[in-house]
Amino acid sequence: MASEMELNDLKASWLNDPSWDLEETEGFEEHADELRAFAEAHRIQWEKDYQDRIMAKAMALGCPGNFELAAYIDTLEGRIARLEQRLPA
């Protein structure tokens, strides 16, 4: 059974890179339910934060309620920002 410190370290590691299934982490099988609940709670919060951010962007663009347009513009702005980071100073 993993210690509380090991569980906290695992959760922190997952928060830095949530691209893997936390609840299926080898060596933490006894904590699968806790880890599943932790991951799901964060995924729900991240989705809510995203929805709120896109709706605020839609309002700022003058098209309240147009989630699709605001999400598309947000994606384009993200791509532009990443491209600008790759350019030499």
C-alpha positions in Angstrom: 0.0 0.0 0.0 1.3 3.4 -1.0 2.0 6.0 1.6 0.2 9.4 1.7 3.4 11.1 0.4 3.6 8.6 -2.5 0.0 9.3 -3.4 0.5 13.0 -3.2 3.6 12.8 -5.4 1.8 10.7 -7.9 -1.1 13.1 -8.0 1.3 16.1 -8.5 3.1 14.3 -11.2 -0.2 13.6 -13.0 -1.3 17.2 -12.7 1.9 18.2 -14.5 1.2 15.7 -17.3 -2.4 14.4 -17.2 -2.0 12.4 -20.5 -2.1 9.0 -18.7 -4.8 7.2 -16.8 -3.9 8.0 -13.2 -6.2 5.3 -11.7 -4.3 2.6 -13.7 -0.9 3.4 -12.3 1.1 0.3 -11.5 1.8 -0.1 -7.8 -1.3 2.0 -6.8 -4.0 -0.5 -7.6 -5.3 -0.4 -4.0 -6.0 3.3 -4.5 -7.7 3.1 -7.9 -11.0 4.5 -6.7 -9.4 7.4 -5.0 -7.2 8.2 -8.0 -10.2 7.9 -10.4 -12.2 10.3 -8.3 -9.2 12.7 -8.1 -8.7 12.7 -11.9 -12.4 13.0 -12.7 -12.8 16.0 -10.4 -9.9 17.7 -12.1 -11.1 16.9 -15.6 -14.6 18.3 -14.7 -13.0 21.5 -13.3 -10.7 21.9 -16.3 -13.7 21.5 -18.7 -15.7 24.1 -16.7 -12.7 26.5 -16.7 -12.4 26.0 -20.5 -16.1 26.6 -21.0 -16.0 29.8 -18.9 -12.9 31.1 -20.7 -14.5 30.5 -24.2 -17.8 32.1 -23.2 -15.8 35.1 -21.9 -13.9 35.3 -25.2 -17.2 35.1 -27.1 -18.5 38.1 -25.0 -15.3 40.0 -25.7 -15.6 39.3 -29.4 -19.1 40.7 -29.4 -20.7 37.4 -30.2 -22.1 36.1 -26.9 -23.2 32.5 -27.0 -21.3 31.7 -30.1 -19.1 29.0 -28.5 -17.9 27.5 -31.8 -16.5 30.8 -33.2 -14.9 31.7 -29.9 -13.3 28.3 -29.5 -12.0 28.5 -33.1 -10.5 31.9 -32.6 -9.0 30.7 -29.3 -7.4 27.8 -31.1 -6.0 30.1 -33.8 -4.6 32.5 -31.2 -2.9 29.6 -29.4 -1.3 28.4 -32.6 -0.1 31.9 -33.4 1.4 32.2 -29.9 3.2 28.9 -30.3 4.6 30.0 -33.7 5.8 33.3 -32.3 7.6 31.5 -29.5 9.5 29.5 -32.1 10.7 32.6 -34.0 14.1 34.0 -33.1 14.2 37.2 -31.1 
